[in-house]
Amino acid sequence: MLDDKLLAILVCPEDRGPLLLVNNECLYNPRLRRAYRIEDGVPVLLVDDAVSVTDDAEHARLLERASGESG
């Protein structure tokens, strides 16, 4: 699990905006629709390794799972 202090300072390496934590499985940038994996508790914030989310249903699922954590 990622530490709250670490989450507060992590940004997308591409647009420098905030990222959403999705069930401790990835960090998601909804603006660019890019998902960054988390390996052994360490975020892999490499633009070339990010997964582009082109499917609207997957985008909505990631947003829903991310927003469910904060409430």
N, CA, C and O atoms as a GROMACS GRO file, in nm:
protein
  284
    1MET      N    1   0.084  -0.119   0.000
    1MET     CA    2   0.000   0.000   0.000
    1MET      C    3   0.088   0.125   0.000
    1MET      O    4   0.189   0.132   0.069
    2LEU      N    5   0.046   0.222  -0.079
    2LEU     CA    6   0.125   0.344  -0.089
    2LEU      C    7   0.094   0.437   0.028
    2LEU      O    8  -0.020   0.450   0.071
    3ASP      N    9   0.197   0.499   0.078
    3ASP     CA   10   0.188   0.593   0.189
    3ASP      C   11   0.115   0.720   0.143
    3ASP      O   12   0.136   0.766   0.031
    4ASP      N   13   0.030   0.777   0.229
    4ASP     CA   14  -0.044   0.898   0.196
    4ASP      C   15   0.048   1.016   0.164
    4ASP      O   16   0.016   1.098   0.076
    5LYS      N   17   0.160   1.025   0.233
    5LYS     CA   18   0.254   1.135   0.207
    5LYS      C   19   0.314   1.121   0.067
    5LYS      O   20   0.334   1.220  -0.004
    6LEU      N   21   0.344   0.998   0.028
    6LEU     CA   22   0.397   0.975  -0.106
    6LEU      C   23   0.292   1.009  -0.212
    6LEU      O   24   0.323   1.074  -0.312
    7LEU      N   25   0.170   0.965  -0.189
    7LEU     CA   26   0.062   0.994  -0.284
    7LEU      C   27   0.042   1.144  -0.303
    7LEU      O   28   0.011   1.190  -0.413
    8ALA      N   29   0.059   1.219  -0.197
    8ALA     CA   30   0.038   1.363  -0.203
    8ALA      C   31   0.138   1.435  -0.294
    8ALA      O   32   0.108   1.542  -0.346
    9ILE      N   33   0.256   1.376  -0.312
    9ILE     CA   34   0.358   1.444  -0.394
    9ILE      C   35   0.375   1.382  -0.533
    9ILE      O   36   0.440   1.441  -0.619
   10LEU      N   37   0.317   1.265  -0.555
   10LEU     CA   38   0.331   1.201  -0.686
   10LEU      C   39   0.247   1.274  -0.790
   10LEU      O   40   0.133   1.312  -0.765
   11VAL      N   41   0.306   1.293  -0.908
   11VAL     CA   42   0.236   1.355  -1.020
   11VAL      C   43   0.264   1.274  -1.146
   11VAL      O   44   0.359   1.196  -1.152
   12CYS      N   45   0.181   1.294  -1.245
   12CYS     CA   46   0.202   1.229  -1.374
   12CYS      C   47   0.330   1.285  -1.436
   12CYS      O   48   0.349   1.406  -1.439
   13PRO      N   49   0.418   1.199  -1.485
   13PRO     CA   50   0.542   1.248  -1.545
   13PRO      C   51   0.520   1.320  -1.677
   13PRO      O   52   0.608   1.390  -1.726
   14GLU      N   53   0.401   1.302  -1.736
   14GLU     CA   54   0.375   1.364  -1.865
   14GLU      C   55   0.314   1.504  -1.853
   14GLU      O   56   0.363   1.598  -1.916
   15ASP      N   57   0.208   1.519  -1.772
   15ASP     CA   58   0.145   1.651  -1.762
   15ASP      C   59   0.162   1.717  -1.624
   15ASP      O   60   0.112   1.827  -1.602
   16ARG      N   61   0.231   1.650  -1.533
   16ARG     CA   62   0.261   1.701  -1.399
   16ARG      C   63   0.135   1.724  -1.314
   16ARG      O   64   0.140   1.797  -1.215
   17GLY      N   65   0.024   1.662  -1.352
   17GLY     CA   66  -0.100   1.674  -1.276
   17GLY      C   67  -0.113   1.561  -1.175
   17GLY      O   68  -0.034   1.467  -1.177
   18PRO      N   69  -0.213   1.571  -1.087
   18PRO     CA   70  -0.233   1.469  -0.984
   18PRO      C   71  -0.278   1.336  -1.041
   18PRO      O   72  -0.336   1.329  -1.150
   19LEU      N   73  -0.250   1.230  -0.966
   19LEU     CA   74  -0.288   1.094  -1.005
   19LEU      C   75  -0.386   1.038  -0.905
   19LEU      O   76  -0.385   1.074  -0.787
   20LEU      N   77  -0.471   0.948  -0.952
   20LEU     CA   78  -0.566   0.879  -0.866
   20LEU      C   79  -0.515   0.739  -0.836
   20LEU      O   80  -0.470   0.669  -0.926
   21LEU      N   81  -0.522   0.700  -0.711
   21LEU     CA   82  -0.486   0.564  -0.672
   21LEU      C   83  -0.608   0.475  -0.694
   21LEU      O   84  -0.715   0.502  -0.641
   22VAL      N   85  -0.591   0.368  -0.772
   22VAL     CA   86  -0.700   0.276  -0.801
   22VAL      C   87  -0.670   0.142  -0.735
   22VAL      O   88  -0.592   0.062  -0.786
   23ASN      N   89  -0.735   0.119  -0.619
   23ASN     CA   90  -0.725  -0.010  -0.547
   23ASN      C   91  -0.583  -0.060  -0.529
   23ASN      O   92  -0.560  -0.181  -0.531
   24ASN      N   93  -0.489   0.028  -0.511
   24ASN     CA   94  -0.348  -0.010  -0.495
   24ASN      C   95  -0.296  -0.096  -0.610
   24ASN      O   96  -0.196  -0.166  -0.595
   25GLU      N   97  -0.363  -0.091  -0.726
   25GLU     CA   98  -0.316  -0.167  -0.841
   25GLU      C   99  -0.249  -0.077  -0.944
   25GLU      O  100  -0.161  -0.121  -1.019
   26CYS      N  101  -0.292   0.051  -0.948
   26CYS     CA  102  -0.230   0.144  -1.042
   26CYS      C  103  -0.258   0.287  -0.999
   26CYS      O  104  -0.345   0.313  -0.916
   27LEU      N  105  -0.184   0.378  -1.058
   27LEU     CA  106  -0.209   0.521  -1.046
   27LEU      C  107  -0.264   0.565  -1.181
   27LEU      O  108  -0.210   0.529  -1.285
   28TYR      N  109  -0.373   0.642  -1.179
   28TYR     CA  110  -0.443   0.675  -1.303
   28TYR      C  111  -0.450   0.825  -1.324
   28TYR      O  112  -0.482   0.901  -1.233
   29ASN      N  113  -0.419   0.867  -1.446
   29ASN     CA  114  -0.433   1.006  -1.488
   29ASN      C  115  -0.556   1.013  -1.578
   29ASN      O  116  -0.549   0.975  -1.695
   30PRO      N  117  -0.669   1.060  -1.526
   30PRO     CA  118  -0.791   1.063  -1.607
   30PRO      C  119  -0.788   1.168  -1.718
   30PRO      O  120  -0.863   1.157  -1.815
   31ARG      N  121  -0.702   1.268  -1.706
   31ARG     CA  122  -0.693   1.370  -1.809
   31ARG      C  123  -0.633   1.314  -1.938
   31ARG      O  124  -0.681   1.343  -2.048
   32LEU      N  125  -0.529   1.235  -1.923
   32LEU     CA  126  -0.462   1.175  -2.039
   32LEU      C  127  -0.503   1.030  -2.061
   32LEU      O  128  -0.465   0.968  -2.160
   33ARG      N  129  -0.583   0.976  -1.966
   33ARG     CA  130  -0.626   0.836  -1.971
   33ARG      C  131  -0.506   0.742  -1.977
   33ARG      O  132  -0.497   0.655  -2.063
   34ARG      N  133  -0.416   0.762  -1.882
   34ARG     CA  134  -0.298   0.677  -1.870
   34ARG      C  135  -0.294   0.613  -1.732
   34ARG      O  136  -0.316   0.680  -1.631
   35ALA      N  137  -0.264   0.484  -1.730
   35ALA     CA  138  -0.252   0.410  -1.604
   35ALA      C  139  -0.107   0.369  -1.585
   35ALA      O  140  -0.043   0.316  -1.676
   36TYR      N  141  -0.057   0.394  -1.465
   36TYR     CA  142   0.080   0.357  -1.428
   36TYR      C  143   0.073   0.244  -1.326
   36TYR      O  144   0.007   0.258  -1.223
   37ARG      N  145   0.141   0.135  -1.352
   37ARG     CA  146   0.134   0.019  -1.263
   37ARG      C  147   0.212   0.044  -1.134
   37ARG      O  148   0.298   0.131  -1.126
   38ILE      N  149   0.179  -0.037  -1.035
   38ILE     CA  150   0.250  -0.036  -0.908
   38ILE      C  151   0.307  -0.176  -0.889
   38ILE      O  152   0.232  -0.274  -0.887
   39GLU      N  153   0.438  -0.186  -0.876
   39GLU     CA  154   0.507  -0.315  -0.858
   39GLU      C  155   0.567  -0.322  -0.718
   39GLU      O  156   0.651  -0.240  -0.682
   40ASP      N  157   0.524  -0.419  -0.642
   40ASP     CA  158   0.575  -0.438  -0.505
   40ASP      C  159   0.568  -0.310  -0.423
   40ASP      O  160   0.659  -0.280  -0.346
   41GLY      N  161   0.459  -0.236  -0.439
   41GLY     CA  162   0.440  -0.113  -0.364
   41GLY      C  163   0.512   0.008  -0.418
   41GLY      O  164   0.511   0.114  -0.355
   42VAL      N  165   0.577  -0.006  -0.534
   42VAL     CA  166   0.653   0.104  -0.593
   42VAL      C  167   0.588   0.146  -0.726
   42VAL      O  168   0.576   0.065  -0.817
   43PRO      N  169   0.544   0.272  -0.736
   43PRO     CA  170   0.485   0.319  -0.861
   43PRO      C  171   0.589   0.324  -0.973
   43PRO      O  172   0.701   0.371  -0.953
   44VAL      N  173   0.551   0.277  -1.090
   44VAL     CA  174   0.639   0.281  -1.207
   44VAL      C  175   0.589   0.397  -1.293
   44VAL      O  176   0.501   0.380  -1.377
   45LEU      N  177   0.648   0.514  -1.271
   45LEU     CA  178   0.602   0.636  -1.338
   45LEU      C  179   0.686   0.667  -1.461
   45LEU      O  180   0.751   0.771  -1.469
   46LEU      N  181   0.684   0.576  -1.555
   46LEU     CA  182   0.754   0.592  -1.681
   46LEU      C  183   0.652   0.607  -1.792
   46LEU      O  184   0.567   0.520  -1.811
   47VAL      N  185   0.658   0.717  -1.865
   47VAL     CA  186   0.561   0.744  -1.972
   47VAL      C  187   0.557   0.629  -2.071
   47VAL      O  188   0.449   0.589  -2.115
   48ASP      N  189   0.671   0.576  -2.107
   48ASP     CA  190   0.676   0.467  -2.206
   48ASP      C  191   0.613   0.338  -2.156
   48ASP      O  192   0.573   0.254  -2.237
   49ASP      N  193   0.603   0.320  -2.025
   49ASP     CA  194   0.545   0.198  -1.968
   49ASP      C  195   0.398   0.215  -1.929
   49ASP      O  196   0.334   0.118  -1.889
   50ALA      N  197   0.345   0.336  -1.941
   50ALA     CA  198   0.205   0.361  -1.904
   50ALA      C  199   0.112   0.292  -2.003
   50ALA      O  200   0.145   0.273  -2.120
   51VAL      N  201  -0.005   0.254  -1.952
   51VAL     CA  202  -0.106   0.190  -2.036
   51VAL      C  203  -0.210   0.296  -2.073
   51VAL      O  204  -0.268   0.361  -1.986
   52SER      N  205  -0.232   0.314  -2.203
   52SER     CA  206  -0.335   0.406  -2.249
   52SER      C  207  -0.471   0.340  -2.237
   52SER      O  208  -0.490   0.226  -2.280
   53VAL      N  209  -0.565   0.413  -2.179
   53VAL     CA  210  -0.701   0.362  -2.162
   53VAL      C  211  -0.788   0.429  -2.269
   53VAL      O  212  -0.825   0.546  -2.256
   54THR      N  213  -0.821   0.354  -2.373
   54THR     CA  214  -0.900   0.409  -2.483
   54THR      C  215  -1.047   0.372  -2.471
   54THR      O  216  -1.132   0.438  -2.532
   55ASP      N  217  -1.078   0.270  -2.394
   55ASP     CA  218  -1.215   0.225  -2.378
   55ASP      C  219  -1.287   0.311  -2.274
   55ASP      O  220  -1.240   0.325  -2.161
   56ASP      N  221  -1.402   0.368  -2.311
   56ASP     CA  222  -1.478   0.453  -2.220
   56ASP      C  223  -1.525   0.377  -2.096
   56ASP      O  224  -1.527   0.434  -1.986
   57ALA      N  225  -1.563   0.252  -2.111
   57ALA     CA  226  -1.609   0.172  -1.997
   57ALA      C  227  -1.495   0.148  -1.898
   57ALA      O  228  -1.516   0.154  -1.777
   58GLU      N  229  -1.375   0.121  -1.947
   58GLU     CA  230  -1.259   0.101  -1.860
   58GLU      C  231  -1.223   0.232  -1.789
   58GLU      O  232  -1.191   0.231  -1.670
   59HIS      N  233  -1.230   0.342  -1.860
   59HIS     CA  234  -1.204   0.473  -1.800
   59HIS      C  235  -1.303   0.497  -1.685
   59HIS      O  236  -1.262   0.538  -1.576
   60ALA      N  237  -1.431   0.472  -1.708
   60ALA     CA  238  -1.533   0.491  -1.605
   60ALA      C  239  -1.510   0.397  -1.487
   60ALA      O  240  -1.530   0.437  -1.372
   61ARG      N  241  -1.469   0.273  -1.514
   61ARG     CA  242  -1.442   0.176  -1.407
   61ARG      C  243  -1.327   0.223  -1.319
   61ARG      O  244  -1.335   0.216  -1.197
   62LEU      N  245  -1.221   0.272  -1.381
   62LEU     CA  246  -1.106   0.322  -1.304
   62LEU      C  247  -1.145   0.442  -1.219
   62LEU      O  248  -1.104   0.452  -1.103
   63LEU      N  249  -1.223   0.534  -1.275
   63LEU     CA  250  -1.268   0.650  -1.198
   63LEU      C  251  -1.355   0.607  -1.081
   63LEU      O  252  -1.340   0.660  -0.970
   64GLU      N  253  -1.444   0.513  -1.103
   64GLU     CA  254  -1.532   0.467  -0.997
   64GLU      C  255  -1.453   0.398  -0.885
   64GLU      O  256  -1.479   0.422  -0.767
   65ARG      N  257  -1.358   0.314  -0.922
   65ARG     CA  258  -1.279   0.243  -0.822
   65ARG      C  259  -1.190   0.339  -0.745
   65ARG      O  260  -1.164   0.318  -0.627
   66ALA      N  261  -1.141   0.444  -0.810
   66ALA     CA  262  -1.058   0.543  -0.742
   66ALA      C  263  -1.141   0.627  -0.647
   66ALA      O  264  -1.099   0.653  -0.534
   67SER      N  265  -1.258   0.670  -0.690
   67SER     CA  266  -1.339   0.757  -0.605
   67SER      C  267  -1.396   0.680  -0.486
   67SER      O  268  -1.423   0.740  -0.382
   68GLY      N  269  -1.414   0.550  -0.500
   68GLY     CA  270  -1.465   0.468  -0.392
   68GLY      C  271  -1.368   0.458  -0.275
   68GLY      O  272  -1.410   0.429  -0.164
   69GLU      N  273  -1.240   0.480  -0.298
   69GLU     CA  274  -1.140   0.469  -0.192
   69GLU      C  275  -1.143   0.589  -0.099
   69GLU      O  276  -1.119   0.575   0.021
   70SER      N  277  -1.173   0.706  -0.153
   70SER     CA  278  -1.165   0.827  -0.072
   70SER      C  279  -1.289   0.849   0.013
   70SER      O  280  -1.285   0.926   0.109
   71GLY      N  281  -1.402   0.780  -0.021
   71GLY     CA  282  -1.526   0.806   0.052
   71GLY      C  283  -1.545   0.706   0.151
   71GLY      O  284  -1.644   0.710   0.224
   0.00000   0.00000   0.00000
